[in-house]
Amino acid sequence: MADPSVETIAAGRCLVARVSGEMDYVSEPVFRPQFKELIARSDRFIVLDLSGVSFCDSAGLSMLLGVWRQADASGAVVVLACGPGPVRRLLEMTGVNQLLRVFDTVSDAEAVFGG
């Protein structure tokens, strides 16, 4: 099981943040400040790459919605990239995919925003 982490790379107009590990109440103290820093340092489009997330529960969903709200308030745009699998299914079952745009891949998201 990988430690929770967020690695970022600038790609054109996008800031891609590769999220790894489990997104739950245990990892929340690790992820929240990193997500807050992402919003603070970006005036562009942010793609959260969730392909490395092995598990996501309600605390993880709450973090994703918090990032989306903070970004929206600051004028940035956050989208998610994750292929089919448990995280995608959770986003669909809870309706989070109706609030946040979800792409199959980072490349798909970057193409929309001129990455």
N, CA and C atoms as an extended XYZ file, in Angstrom:
345
Properties=species:S:1:pos:R:3:atomname:S:1:resname:S:1:resid:I:1 pbc="F F F"
N         0.842       -1.172        0.000 N   MET     1
C         0.000        0.000        0.000 CA  MET     1
C         0.897        1.248        0.000 C   MET     1
N         0.672        2.108       -0.975 N   ALA     2
C         1.498        3.312       -1.123 CA  ALA     2
C         1.085        4.380       -0.114 C   ALA     2
N         2.082        5.140        0.344 N   ASP     3
C         1.784        6.276        1.214 CA  ASP     3
C         1.028        7.309        0.406 C   ASP     3
N         0.110        8.052        1.051 N   PRO     4
C        -0.611        9.088        0.325 CA  PRO     4
C         0.342       10.181       -0.148 C   PRO     4
N         0.196       10.578       -1.416 N   SER     5
C         1.054       11.623       -1.946 CA  SER     5
C         0.375       12.340       -3.105 C   SER     5
N         0.864       13.548       -3.377 N   VAL     6
C         0.408       14.332       -4.518 CA  VAL     6
C         1.653       14.850       -5.218 C   VAL     6
N         1.841       14.460       -6.468 N   GLU     7
C         2.962       14.935       -7.275 CA  GLU     7
C         2.387       15.809       -8.374 C   GLU     7
N         2.997       16.962       -8.593 N   THR     8
C         2.462       17.881       -9.591 CA  THR     8
C         3.440       18.090      -10.746 C   THR     8
N         2.857       18.387      -11.902 N   ILE     9
C         3.639       18.727      -13.082 CA  ILE     9
C         2.823       19.725      -13.907 C   ILE     9
N         3.485       20.766      -14.361 N   ALA    10
C         2.821       21.734      -15.227 CA  ALA    10
C         2.810       21.178      -16.641 C   ALA    10
N         1.647       21.235      -17.270 N   ALA    11
C         1.504       20.738      -18.645 CA  ALA    11
C         0.697       21.758      -19.429 C   ALA    11
N         1.390       22.658      -20.121 N   GLY    12
C         0.681       23.705      -20.853 CA  GLY    12
C        -0.071       24.608      -19.902 C   GLY    12
N        -1.347       24.732      -20.134 N   ARG    13
C        -2.183       25.570      -19.263 CA  ARG    13
C        -2.691       24.813      -18.044 C   ARG    13
N        -2.358       23.529      -17.945 N   CYS    14
C        -2.861       22.690      -16.852 CA  CYS    14
C        -1.783       22.416      -15.807 C   CYS    14
N        -2.233       22.277      -14.591 N   LEU    15
C        -1.395       21.758      -13.519 CA  LEU    15
C        -1.956       20.374      -13.216 C   LEU    15
N        -1.163       19.345      -13.469 N   VAL    16
C        -1.610       17.978      -13.240 CA  VAL    16
C        -1.102       17.527      -11.882 C   VAL    16
N        -2.024       17.043      -11.055 N   ALA    17
C        -1.670       16.551       -9.725 CA  ALA    17
C        -2.002       15.061       -9.668 C   ALA    17
N        -0.952       14.253       -9.620 N   ARG    18
C        -1.150       12.803       -9.541 CA  ARG    18
C        -1.300       12.406       -8.085 C   ARG    18
N        -2.492       11.953       -7.748 N   VAL    19
C        -2.830       11.579       -6.372 CA  VAL    19
C        -2.638       10.076       -6.230 C   VAL    19
N        -1.908        9.664       -5.199 N   SER    20
C        -1.650        8.239       -4.980 CA  SER    20
C        -1.995        7.859       -3.547 C   SER    20
N        -2.352        6.592       -3.386 N   GLY    21
C        -2.652        6.069       -2.059 CA  GLY    21
C        -4.145        6.008       -1.816 C   GLY    21
N        -4.506        5.865       -0.562 N   GLU    22
C        -5.916        5.801       -0.180 CA  GLU    22
C        -6.402        7.178        0.223 C   GLU    22
N        -7.596        7.535       -0.235 N   MET    23
C        -8.214        8.805        0.153 CA  MET    23
C        -9.305        8.489        1.171 C   MET    23
N        -8.946        8.603        2.450 N   ASP    24
C        -9.893        8.297        3.514 CA  ASP    24
C        -9.604        9.180        4.725 C   ASP    24
N       -10.277        8.905        5.822 N   TYR    25
C       -10.112        9.748        7.009 CA  TYR    25
C        -8.692        9.700        7.559 C   TYR    25
N        -7.968        8.604        7.327 N   VAL    26
C        -6.593        8.486        7.811 CA  VAL    26
C        -5.653        9.380        7.001 C   VAL    26
N        -5.860        9.435        5.701 N   SER    27
C        -4.977       10.225        4.834 CA  SER    27
C        -5.418       11.678        4.702 C   SER    27
N        -6.576       12.015        5.200 N   GLU    28
C        -7.084       13.384        5.084 CA  GLU    28
C        -6.104       14.438        5.595 C   GLU    28
N        -5.459       14.250        6.760 N   PRO    29
C        -4.497       15.259        7.227 CA  PRO    29
C        -3.280       15.421        6.306 C   PRO    29
N        -2.987       14.416        5.485 N   VAL    30
C        -1.890       14.507        4.529 CA  VAL    30
C        -2.358       15.247        3.268 C   VAL    30
N        -3.529       14.855        2.763 N   PHE    31
C        -4.006       15.400        1.492 CA  PHE    31
C        -4.533       16.827        1.586 C   PHE    31
N        -5.285       17.162        2.610 N   ARG    32
C        -5.937       18.484        2.667 CA  ARG    32
C        -4.954       19.640        2.474 C   ARG    32
N        -3.834       19.694        3.216 N   PRO    33
C        -2.914       20.817        3.008 CA  PRO    33
C        -2.276       20.811        1.618 C   PRO    33
N        -2.040       19.622        1.072 N   GLN    34
C        -1.466       19.553       -0.269 CA  GLN    34
C        -2.453       20.076       -1.313 C   GLN    34
N        -3.732       19.739       -1.145 N   PHE    35
C        -4.750       20.238       -2.068 CA  PHE    35
C        -4.911       21.751       -1.926 C   PHE    35
N        -4.847       22.228       -0.697 N   LYS    36
C        -4.957       23.672       -0.461 CA  LYS    36
C        -3.808       24.416       -1.156 C   LYS    36
N        -2.603       23.850       -1.080 N   GLU    37
C        -1.438       24.444       -1.734 CA  GLU    37
C        -1.602       24.445       -3.259 C   GLU    37
N        -2.188       23.378       -3.805 N   LEU    38
C        -2.454       23.319       -5.248 CA  LEU    38
C        -3.292       24.512       -5.698 C   LEU    38
N        -4.344       24.776       -4.963 N   ILE    39
C        -5.248       25.877       -5.308 CA  ILE    39
C        -4.510       27.202       -5.173 C   ILE    39
N        -3.733       27.348       -4.123 N   ALA    40
C        -3.032       28.612       -3.868 CA  ALA    40
C        -2.005       28.925       -4.956 C   ALA    40
N        -1.384       27.901       -5.516 N   ARG    41
C        -0.314       28.161       -6.481 CA  ARG    41
C        -0.775       28.112       -7.925 C   ARG    41
N        -2.057       27.878       -8.140 N   SER    42
C        -2.525       27.727       -9.517 CA  SER    42
C        -3.564       28.777       -9.873 C   SER    42
N        -3.356       29.402      -11.019 N   ASP    43
C        -4.364       30.312      -11.539 CA  ASP    43
C        -4.887       29.739      -12.848 C   ASP    43
N        -4.784       28.455      -12.958 N   ARG    44
C        -5.129       27.790      -14.212 CA  ARG    44
C        -6.023       26.602      -13.956 C   ARG    44
N        -5.989       25.684      -14.878 N   PHE    45
C        -6.774       24.469      -14.785 CA  PHE    45
C        -5.996       23.410      -14.021 C   PHE    45
N        -6.675       22.735      -13.124 N   ILE    46
C        -6.049       21.695      -12.315 CA  ILE    46
C        -6.704       20.361      -12.656 C   ILE    46
N        -5.878       19.399      -13.026 N   VAL    47
C        -6.356       18.050      -13.295 CA  VAL    47
C        -5.889       17.169      -12.151 C   VAL    47
N        -6.839       16.642      -11.392 N   LEU    48
C        -6.493       15.686      -10.341 CA  LEU    48
C        -6.518       14.298      -10.969 C   LEU    48
N        -5.350       13.710      -11.115 N   ASP    49
C        -5.214       12.375      -11.691 CA  ASP    49
C        -5.393       11.365      -10.563 C   ASP    49
N        -6.541       10.704      -10.548 N   LEU    50
C        -6.865        9.765       -9.474 CA  LEU    50
C        -6.541        8.320       -9.841 C   LEU    50
N        -5.813        8.112      -10.934 N   SER    51
C        -5.516        6.744      -11.371 CA  SER    51
C        -4.672        5.977      -10.354 C   SER    51
N        -3.955        6.686       -9.475 N   GLY    52
C        -3.138        6.029       -8.461 CA  GLY    52
C        -3.830        5.881       -7.114 C   GLY    52
N        -5.120        6.238       -7.060 N   VAL    53
C        -5.879        6.121       -5.801 CA  VAL    53
C        -6.418        4.697       -5.698 C   VAL    53
N        -6.037        4.014       -4.636 N   SER    54
C        -6.436        2.617       -4.465 CA  SER    54
C        -7.751        2.461       -3.708 C   SER    54
N        -8.173        3.509       -2.999 N   PHE    55
C        -9.397        3.440       -2.199 CA  PHE    55
C        -9.874        4.857       -1.936 C   PHE    55
N       -11.178        5.052       -1.940 N   CYS    56
C       -11.750        6.368       -1.634 CA  CYS    56
C       -13.054        6.155       -0.875 C   CYS    56
N       -13.192        6.809        0.284 N   ASP    57
C       -14.435        6.712        1.043 CA  ASP    57
C       -15.072        8.094        1.135 C   ASP    57
N       -16.021        8.268        2.038 N   SER    58
C       -16.736        9.545        2.142 CA  SER    58
C       -15.802       10.702        2.499 C   SER    58
N       -14.765       10.439        3.276 N   ALA    59
C       -13.795       11.493        3.601 CA  ALA    59
C       -13.036       11.902        2.337 C   ALA    59
N       -12.716       10.942        1.489 N   GLY    60
C       -12.058       11.234        0.224 CA  GLY    60
C       -12.950       12.055       -0.689 C   GLY    60
N       -14.224       11.680       -0.765 N   LEU    61
C       -15.177       12.454       -1.567 CA  LEU    61
C       -15.295       13.873       -1.041 C   LEU    61
N       -15.320       14.004        0.262 N   SER    62
C       -15.393       15.325        0.889 CA  SER    62
C       -14.182       16.171        0.514 C   SER    62
N       -13.004       15.543        0.486 N   MET    63
C       -11.794       16.276        0.090 CA  MET    63
C       -11.905       16.752       -1.353 C   MET    63
N       -12.372       15.882       -2.246 N   LEU    64
C       -12.514       16.251       -3.655 CA  LEU    64
C       -13.489       17.408       -3.827 C   LEU    64
N       -14.606       17.345       -3.117 N   LEU    65
C       -15.583       18.431       -3.203 CA  LEU    65
C       -15.021       19.719       -2.608 C   LEU    65
N       -14.222       19.602       -1.554 N   GLY    66
C       -13.588       20.771       -0.952 CA  GLY    66
C       -12.613       21.438       -1.909 C   GLY    66
N       -11.824       20.636       -2.624 N   VAL    67
C       -10.887       21.169       -3.612 CA  VAL    67
C       -11.662       21.895       -4.709 C   VAL    67
N       -12.731       21.280       -5.173 N   TRP    68
C       -13.558       21.876       -6.225 CA  TRP    68
C       -14.122       23.223       -5.767 C   TRP    68
N       -14.650       23.281       -4.542 N   ARG    69
C       -15.218       24.539       -4.017 CA  ARG    69
C       -14.149       25.615       -3.862 C   ARG    69
N       -12.989       25.252       -3.311 N   GLN    70
C       -11.906       26.226       -3.132 CA  GLN    70
C       -11.428       26.750       -4.481 C   GLN    70
N       -11.281       25.855       -5.437 N   ALA    71
C       -10.827       26.265       -6.766 CA  ALA    71
C       -11.848       27.207       -7.397 C   ALA    71
N       -13.101       26.833       -7.319 N   ASP    72
C       -14.166       27.650       -7.900 CA  ASP    72
C       -14.169       29.046       -7.283 C   ASP    72
N       -13.986       29.120       -5.977 N   ALA    73
C       -13.971       30.414       -5.284 CA  ALA    73
C       -12.777       31.266       -5.699 C   ALA    73
N       -11.680       30.620       -6.109 N   SER    74
C       -10.485       31.371       -6.494 CA  SER    74
C       -10.388       31.600       -8.003 C   SER    74
N       -11.352       31.098       -8.741 N   GLY    75
C       -11.349       31.291      -10.187 CA  GLY    75
C       -10.630       30.211      -10.970 C   GLY    75
N       -10.157       29.176      -10.295 N   ALA    76
C        -9.503       28.052      -10.976 CA  ALA    76
C       -10.551       26.990      -11.313 C   ALA    76
N       -10.180       26.080      -12.182 N   VAL    77
C       -11.067       24.988      -12.578 CA  VAL    77
C       -10.391       23.671      -12.227 C   VAL    77
N       -11.112       22.821      -11.513 N   VAL    78
C       -10.600       21.501      -11.156 CA  VAL    78
C       -11.435       20.445      -11.864 C   VAL    78
N       -10.748       19.508      -12.509 N   VAL    79
C       -11.406       18.352      -13.099 CA  VAL    79
C       -10.686       17.101      -12.625 C   VAL    79
N       -11.346       15.973      -12.779 N   LEU    80
C       -10.775       14.703      -12.353 CA  LEU    80
C       -10.454       13.842      -13.562 C   LEU    80
N        -9.416       13.056      -13.454 N   ALA    81
C        -9.075       12.064      -14.471 CA  ALA    81
C        -8.925       10.724      -13.788 C   ALA    81
N        -9.778        9.805      -14.159 N   CYS    82
C        -9.640        8.450      -13.628 CA  CYS    82
C       -10.376        7.509      -14.565 C   CYS    82
N        -9.729        6.448      -14.887 N   GLY    83
C       -10.339        5.458      -15.762 CA  GLY    83
C       -11.415        4.682      -15.026 C   GLY    83
N       -11.953        3.698      -15.692 N   PRO    84
C       -12.970        2.876      -15.031 CA  PRO    84
C       -12.376        2.151      -13.827 C   PRO    84
N       -13.186        1.910      -12.845 N   GLY    85
C       -12.740        1.219      -11.645 CA  GLY    85
C       -13.535        1.671      -10.438 C   GLY    85
N       -13.110        1.257       -9.258 N   PRO    86
C       -13.870        1.545       -8.041 CA  PRO    86
C       -14.045        3.030       -7.759 C   PRO    86
N       -13.007        3.838       -7.997 N   VAL    87
C       -13.132        5.275       -7.708 CA  VAL    87
C       -14.144        5.900       -8.661 C   VAL    87
N       -14.080        5.555       -9.928 N   ARG    88
C       -15.028        6.074      -10.918 CA  ARG    88
C       -16.452        5.667      -10.540 C   ARG    88
N       -16.621        4.410      -10.153 N   ARG    89
C       -17.945        3.918       -9.769 CA  ARG    89
C       -18.482        4.679       -8.566 C   ARG    89
N       -17.616        4.966       -7.594 N   LEU    90
C       -18.024        5.719       -6.411 CA  LEU    90
C       -18.471        7.132       -6.793 C   LEU    90
N       -17.732        7.774       -7.699 N   LEU    91
C       -18.101        9.119       -8.154 CA  LEU    91
C       -19.475        9.101       -8.825 C   LEU    91
N       -19.741        8.059       -9.597 N   GLU    92
C       -21.025        7.942      -10.286 CA  GLU    92
C       -22.156        7.609       -9.320 C   GLU    92
N       -21.916        6.693       -8.389 N   MET    93
C       -22.958        6.282       -7.433 CA  MET    93
C       -23.383        7.425       -6.524 C   MET    93
N       -22.449        8.295       -6.179 N   THR    94
C       -22.749        9.390       -5.255 CA  THR    94
C       -23.175       10.668       -5.968 C   THR    94
N       -23.052       10.700       -7.288 N   GLY    95
C       -23.428       11.893       -8.041 CA  GLY    95
C       -22.355       12.964       -8.085 C   GLY    95
N       -21.184       12.687       -7.523 N   VAL    96
C       -20.099       13.666       -7.547 CA  VAL    96
C       -19.698       13.968       -8.993 C   VAL    96
N       -19.858       12.982       -9.876 N   ASN    97
C       -19.524       13.197      -11.289 CA  ASN    97
C       -20.476       14.191      -11.959 C   ASN    97
N       -21.569       14.559      -11.291 N   GLN    98
C       -22.472       15.580      -11.814 CA  GLN    98
C       -21.983       16.986      -11.467 C   GLN    98
N       -21.142       17.093      -10.438 N   LEU    99
C       -20.582       18.381      -10.022 CA  LEU    99
C       -19.208       18.622      -10.633 C   LEU    99
N       -18.372       17.614      -10.589 N   LEU   100
C       -17.010       17.712      -11.120 CA  LEU   100
C       -16.946       16.992      -12.453 C   LEU   100
N       -16.251       17.596      -13.407 N   ARG   101
C       -16.055       16.919      -14.686 CA  ARG   101
C       -15.052       15.799      -14.484 C   ARG   101
N       -15.390       14.642      -15.030 N   VAL   102
C       -14.538       13.469      -14.900 CA  VAL   102
C       -14.152       12.989      -16.301 C   VAL   102
N       -12.851       12.884      -16.532 N   PHE   103
C       -12.321       12.401      -17.800 CA  PHE   103
C       -11.698       11.034      -17.595 C   PHE   103
N       -11.616       10.265      -18.679 N   ASP   104
C       -11.007        8.938      -18.582 CA  ASP   104
C        -9.507        9.018      -18.337 C   ASP   104
N        -8.849        9.995      -18.976 N   THR   105
C        -7.392       10.110      -18.853 CA  THR   105
C        -6.979       11.572      -18.665 C   THR   105
N        -5.767       11.758      -18.207 N   VAL   106
C        -5.201       13.102      -18.084 CA  VAL   106
C        -5.119       13.746      -19.464 C   VAL   106
N        -4.744       12.980      -20.468 N   SER   107
C        -4.645       13.505      -21.833 CA  SER   107
C        -5.976       14.046      -22.329 C   SER   107
N        -7.066       13.332      -22.016 N   ASP   108
C        -8.399       13.805      -22.413 CA  ASP   108
C        -8.699       15.151      -21.763 C   ASP   108
N        -8.373       15.286      -20.476 N   ALA   109
C        -8.617       16.534      -19.753 CA  ALA   109
C        -7.752       17.656      -20.307 C   ALA   109
N        -6.482       17.361      -20.553 N   GLU   110
C        -5.566       18.371      -21.075 CA  GLU   110
C        -6.017       18.857      -22.454 C   GLU   110
N        -6.544       17.972      -23.259 N   ALA   111
C        -7.002       18.333      -24.610 CA  ALA   111
C        -8.127       19.369      -24.539 C   ALA   111
N        -8.984       19.244      -23.554 N   VAL   112
C       -10.102       20.187      -23.405 CA  VAL   112
C        -9.599       21.576      -22.987 C   VAL   112
N        -8.551       21.600      -22.162 N   PHE   113
C        -8.060       22.867      -21.612 CA  PHE   113
C        -6.788       23.372      -22.281 C   PHE   113
N        -6.422       22.781      -23.385 N   GLY   114
C        -5.257       23.266      -24.107 CA  GLY   114
C        -3.955       22.936      -23.427 C   GLY   114
N        -3.901       21.728      -22.793 N   GLY   115
C        -2.688       21.292      -22.090 CA  GLY   115
C        -1.609       21.070      -23.043 C   GLY   115
